[in-house]
Amino acid sequence: MSKEQIKKAMTDATLADQNDRVAHIMDEWYAELGKNGCAVQPKASTILGTILAKHFNSTEDVFDRYMNTKGGEFESFWASLTNEEKSYVEKRRQEMRDEWYAKRNATDSQANRTLLKG
């Protein structure tokens, strides 16, 4: 993969999600490399992207913290999360719940419950 192809891929990623700080930093890095006439090996780009993603995109850490939060600390933990983080935690919870039922060939009796109107 050439430097131009990598730069285009990173630019496309930046355009797809303007909040992706990793893509923004990588794009800026490629721009500076280009200005200075430097080239970089694709493996180095992959390593840098992985390291940056680990530090900036910590949504996985949010779910780990959720799973390890003690009951007495849960209310303040939940209040400290953004709406995006809350939706991520809820999505992961539902995935784990679905997986648990699927492994046991069981059905989730709460999944189809509706409020009776009278």
Helices and strands as residue ranges (DSSP letters): H 3-16, H 21-35, H 42-56, H 59-68, H 71-80, H 83-103
